[in-house]
């Protein structure tokens, strides 16, 4: 019984020794192993074995992405206070042994790391903002991010970290500056609206003037064409009248009839036409026999000239 008791104790000790050397590393983390306080190696996720009571797990380091929010203010070159709300996303640079060693031993704890990281980013943004005017800041979000990454990437790499993203979520100014900026925007909008309205009115008036000019031109061309046609019609009418009178006078002469008959007929027809179309106007006509005979002689002379 004494032997069994001793054997059981020894077996228990052996099993305890073996199991104390077995450990697991969770996915997304890497374990840093030290021996007598000195760095020995790193252990990947899964089941691992270490020398019991000699090797120790110094620290388990997460290689997953981490995020942190920051709020701080900066001053522009024209002495305007700017408040920033940012979110940074960072992670361990890589899973190489050197990077893991930097993460494990550069800072005493995560609190110290975060304090250094936040102050470094704040300092970089403040230095950039100090070279810009307050009117420029709102349009420089991308430039601010590029500047910060360019300035601190090397520093973070020496700590074993890498800055994945920096988002500037909010940029605000003092209340008085915000009010003045709102007034500037409002006045610029009113100015732009007035300019647009003026341009629209100018275009409307220009188009109306062009349309009126085109209408006048078209009307003038129409009047010109109408006058030409009226003139041609009057000329043709007169020519036909002259031909008819001359023909009638010639026929009466050949028939040895008194020309006064046709003149009288023409006279009565003219009086009838004036009465029907005169619309109340007063027309004075020379109805003397001498005048009619003189007109008849002129028509006869025209006919004789044509016959020759």
QUIDA-V523299 format. One record per run of one state. SS is the DSSP state (~ for helix, > for strand, _ for the rest). FROM is the first residue (numbers start at 1). LEN is the number of residues. Records with the same first field share a line. If there is no record, write none. Layout:
SS->FROM-LEN + FROM-LEN
This chain:
_->1-1 + 21-1 + 26-3 + 36-2 + 44-2 + 50-5 + 63-3 + 76-5 + 93-4 + 106-4 + 130-4 + 138-3 + 160-1 + 174-1 + 255-4 + 278-11 + 308-1
~->2-19 + 97-9 + 110-20 + 134-4 + 141-19 + 175-80 + 259-19 + 289-19
>->22-4 + 29-7 + 38-6 + 46-4 + 55-8 + 66-10 + 81-12 + 161-13
